Amino acid sequence: MTDGEERPRPSRPLETPTVSSTGELRHTALDALHRSLGATMTDFAGWDMPLRYGSERDEHIAVRTKAGLFDLSHMGEITVTGPQAAALLDFALVGNIGGVKPGRARYTMICRADGGILDDLIVYRLGETAAAASEYMVVANASNAQVVLDALTERAAGFDAEVRDDRDAYALLAVQGPQSPGILKSLTDADLDGLKYYAGLPGTVAGVPALIARTGYTGEDGFELFVKPEHAVELWQALTKAGEGVGLVPCGLSCRDTLRLEAGMPLYGHELSTSLTPFDAGLGRVVKFEKEGDFVGREALREAAARAEQQPPRVLVGLVAEGRRVPRAGYAVVAGGEVIGEVTSGAPSPTLGKPIAMAYVDPAHAAPGTSGVGVDIRGSHEPYEVVALPFYKRQK
């Protein structure tokens, strides 16, 4: 799989909340600004984050049709540098990170020795330092950032490489939607036309130094901007002003969940967990057995791949409601009076105008159009249509 085919993923809306070791919620550099905009705040992965500013449906539709602006500063940035940085990441992660070219990014995973998924990640190769040592930025989910940091630090033993916690070094803003290229072009002279999907380049946006990445978690074209926290407010304000005439609105984590769900993108803690290997999740393609050297989980993942060929695991499918009742994570999927699977994520879809869900179901019931499938919602078996993922795919 080439870089451009990797699926996007940096930002996670509804992970299991955690609180900092002090018991206090952390605040992003944009906290006061969110409150001035009347945002509804929520405890999310130990951070006080904006859930919505007004109507989450309106925010969702703005991203699909115009543009939305997100604060994603809760994400976990970890920098890996040194002569053996690539070798360390090839050992620690399941992907072929040594094959990532400077300026590109790759979707990958970090697994336990038993093959269970610790987290899904994006790794950016930032280029070569003055000392000719490679530099990479690993972006982890907010709720898993410490786990990923600890695992990388432990796995770095014996490698000439440094693992650095840079979570406080960055604020992360995202502008997503069909109007996002025009908005950003008005604020930078960086070559956005030449910036491929899953690539990043250093540049200046509204006078602010930034890593400009063409990545996102909404199913739309868009950009993620890594900047120093002290520049976050001025950049947010500049983007807001540049987007005034084209319908840009501030967006919270709630609409981010419905956007990624429509786009069929997995969410850690829902579609991904330590109880699943990448092959169980239908994402075995991210495991690169052909890369040189050993990596953590290799043997367990080989066994998982063999099991998946002999006895296919449950398949992640889309479900579209025939009625109006909304399925939620953990609800049973049923057919012929038997439980055949489980819902992992569910919500009303503003784009389709119906409730939708992702669910792992037995292979015999996974084909699009399979009839007789329902979801057990409080004792009532509501009818659902099995569809292929994603529910929504933008026109390019």
N, C-alpha and C positions, 0 to 999 in steps of 0.2 A: 504494500500500500504506500502510495506517495504521500508527502506532507499534505498536499492539497486535498487528499481524500479523507484525512483524519477528521473525526467528528469534533465539533467544538465543545468546550466545556469549562471555562474557568469559573463560573460563579454559581453558587448553590444557594437557593432561597430558603429551604425549610429543613435544614439538618436538625438533628437532635440538639437542643440548646445545652450549652455548658456555661458555667460561670467561672471567672478567673479564680486563682488560688486565694485571693483576698476576699472573695465573695461579692466583689463589686463588678458591675458591668463596665466594659471598656467603651470608650467613645471615639468615633472617628474625628478627623480634623474638620469635618463638615457638620458636626452635631448641632451647633448653634444655628447654622443656616437651615438645616432640616426643620428645626423647631419654629423658626421664623416663618417657614412656609406652611406651618400647620400640619406637619406630618404626624401620623399615628405611629408611635414608636413601639418596638417589640424587642424582647429579650431573645437574641438569636446567636447561638454559639458563643455565648459570653460577651456579646456586643449589644449595645443599644442601637438598633438599626431601624430605618424607616420602613414600615410595612406598606403604607400607602399615603398619598397626599390628599386624595379626594376619592374619586371613583376608581377602583382597581380595573373595572371593565373599560373605562375611558382610557386609562393608562395603557392597558393591553392593546386596545385598538390604535392608539397613537403610534405605538411601536410597529404595528403591522402596516400602517398606512402612511405614517409621517416619520416621527422620531421620538425617542425617549432617552432621558439622561438618568443614569444610575450611579449611586455611591457603592462601590464594592471593596471599600478599604478594609473590610474584615478578612479578606482572603490572606492566605499565608505564603509569603514570599521567602524562599530559602535560596541563597546563592552558593554555588559550588564552583570553586576555582582551583587552579593548580595544574601541573603537567599531566597528572593522571585523573583529572576531573571526569573526562569522558569514560575512562575505564571504570571508575567508581560507579558512575551512573548506570553503565551497562551491567555491572554486577548487582547493583541495588534494585534496579527496576527491570520490568519484563521486556521493555522495548529496546530497539537498536538506537541508542542515543548518540553513539559515536558516528552514526551516519547522518546526523542532522547537520545541515550546512549552516554557516554563520548567517544570522538574520532570519532563520526559520524556526518553527516551533513544532512540537509533536505531542499528540495526545497519547498517554501511556498510563500504566498502573504500577503501584508498588504492592507487592504481595508478601504474605507470611511464608515461612518455610513450607507450610502445609498447603500453599496455593491460595489461601483465602485472601480476598482483596482488602488491603489496609486503606487504600484510597485510590481514586483516579486523579490524574495530574495533567498539567500542561508543562512541558519543559521548553524553555526558550534558549537557544544558543546565541549568546550576546556577541560573540566574536572572540578575537584574540587580544589579550592584554599586552602591555608594553614588554612584559617579561616572557612573552610568547606562550603564556599559559592560558588554556581555554577557560572561558567563563560561561556558566549556565545559570539560569534562574528557574527554579522549580516552584510552581504555583500549586499549592495544596488547598483543599477545602478548609474553611475556617474551623470547623469542629475537629478536624483531623490534623491540623497544622503541627501541633506539638508531637503527636504520634509519628508523623512523617519526619519531623526534625530529629527526633530521638533515633528512629530507625536508620536514617542516613548517617547520623553521627556514629552510631555503633558499627555500621557496615563500612565506614571509611577507614577502619583500622587496617594498617598495612598499605594504604594508598597514599601517594604523594599528592594530596588534595585537601582542601579546607572546606568544611561545611559551615556556613554562617547564617545565623538567624537574622533575616532582614525584614521581619514583619513590621517593625516600627520605622523602617527606612522609606516606606512607600505609602502613598495614598493611591487608590485606584478608582478612576472614573470611567464609565462606559457610555458611549453614545451609540444607540442602536436604531435601525430602521432605514427605510429607503431614502430618506433625506439626509442620513448621517454623512455620506461622502461630501455632499455640498456644504454642509455646516462646517466640517473640519477643514475643507479646502479654503474656506474664507479666513481661517485663522493660522494657516501654516503654509510654508513653501516646500514642505516635504513632498516627495514624489508618491502621492497616494495612488495614482493610476498604476504605478509600477509595483505597488505593495500587494503581494498575493495573499490569498486566504491562508491563514496559519503562518504568517510571517510578521516580523516586527523590525522597526528601524528607529534609531535615535533621531530626534528632531525637536523643533521648538513649536509649541502651540500657544498662541496668544502671548508670546514672550516667555513662556514657561518651558524649561527643558523637560523632555518626556521621552519615554519609550512608547512608540506608537505601534500597537499590535492590531492586526486585522483578525480578531477573534471575538467570540461572543457566545451567549448561551440563550439566544432568543429565536433562532431560526432565520433571522434577518441579517443583511449585511450590516456591518458596524465595526467599531473600534474600541479598544480598551487602552487607556492612557495611564501609564505608571509614572507618578511624579513624586517629588518630595512633599511630605504632609503640609509644610508651610506654604506651598503653592496651590493647595487644593481649592481654597475658596475663590481665589482670583480666576482659576481655570474654570470652575463651575459657573461663575458669573459671566465669563467671556463666552462660554458655550451657550448659556441661556440666552444671552443677547443675540448671538449669531443665529440662533434657531427661532427667534421670535416670529419671523415672517413665514416660517414653513411648518409651524405646528409642533415644535419641540416642547415636551412637557417633562417635569420631574417624575420619576417612576420609583416605586417601592418594590420590596421583595415579593409581595403577594402576586403582582402581575408577572413577575419574573418566573414564578412557578407555573402559571398557566401557559406562558409563552414557551417554556422549555418542554412542557408536557405535550402541547400541540406539535412541537418539532420532534417528539419522540426521543428526547435526550435523557439519559439516565441520571438519577439523583442518588448520591451516596446516602445510605441509610434506608433507601426505598428499593431501587432496582439493584443496588450494589451493596455488599456487606462482607464481613469476614467469613460468613457461612457459605459464600459463593466463590467459586473460582471464575476467572474471565470466561472459561468455556461454559460454565453453568449459566452465565449472564448473556451468552450469545456474542461475546466480544473476544473470542479466542484469537482473532486476527491481530490483536495488539501484542500478543506474545510472540517473540521472535527467537525461535529455537535455533535458527541458522546463524545467529551472531556468535562471534568468537568468545571463548571462555565460559566459565560457569556463571550462573546468576541465582539469586535467592529464589527458591521455589521451583527450580528447573525440573527436578525429578517428579515432584508432586504434580506439576502442571502437565508433564508428559503423560502421567497416569490419568489425569483428568481429561486430557484430549482423547486418549484411547477409550476411556469410558463413554465419552460423548459420542464416539463413532459406533460403539457396540450397542449402547443403550442411550439414545438421545435424551437429554434432560428436558425439563419443562421449557417451553419457548415463550419469550417475551412478545406479547401481541398487543394490539390496540383493541379496545372495546368501545363501541358507540351505543348510547342508550336509545331505546325505542320510546321510552317515557321520559319523565322529568326528574326522577330521583337520582341523586348524586352518589356514586360509590366512593368509598374511602379506603385508604391503605389498610390491609388486613382482612377485608371482607372476602368471603369465600366465593369462588366462581364455580358454578354448578351446571351439570347437564345430566338428564335422565335420572335425577334424584341423587346423583353422586357428586362429591366435591372433586373437581378436576383442576383446581388451581386457586390462586390467591391474587387479589388486587394489590398492586404496589403503590400506585398513585392514582388519584381521581379528582376531578374538578369539573365545573361547568366550563365549556369551551366558548368564549366570546366569538371566535371565528366561525365555528360550526353551528353555534346556537343550540347545542345539545350537551348533556353530560358526557364526558369521555373518561377513559381509564387506561392505564397500562397494567398488565397482569401476566404472571407466569402461569401457563396452562399446559396440560398434558399434550404431547405432540399430536395425538389423534384428533384434538379439537382446535389445532392451531391454524389451520388453513383459512385464509380470508373467505368469508361467506358461510362458514360453518354455522349450521342452524341449531336451534335448541339449547343455546348457551344463555345462562342468566347469572346474575349476581345476587347473592343472598343479602338483602338489605333489611336488617331487623326482622328476619323471619319470612320476608316476602321475596320470592324469586323473580326479580325484575328482568325482562328480556333485554339482551344486548347482542349487537352484531359484531362478529370478529372481523377486524380489518387489519391490513398491513400497516406497519409504522413507516414513516411518521404520519400523523393525521394531517399535517400541513407542511407544504414545501413551497418556498417562495419561487416565483418566476424570475429567472436570471436573464 
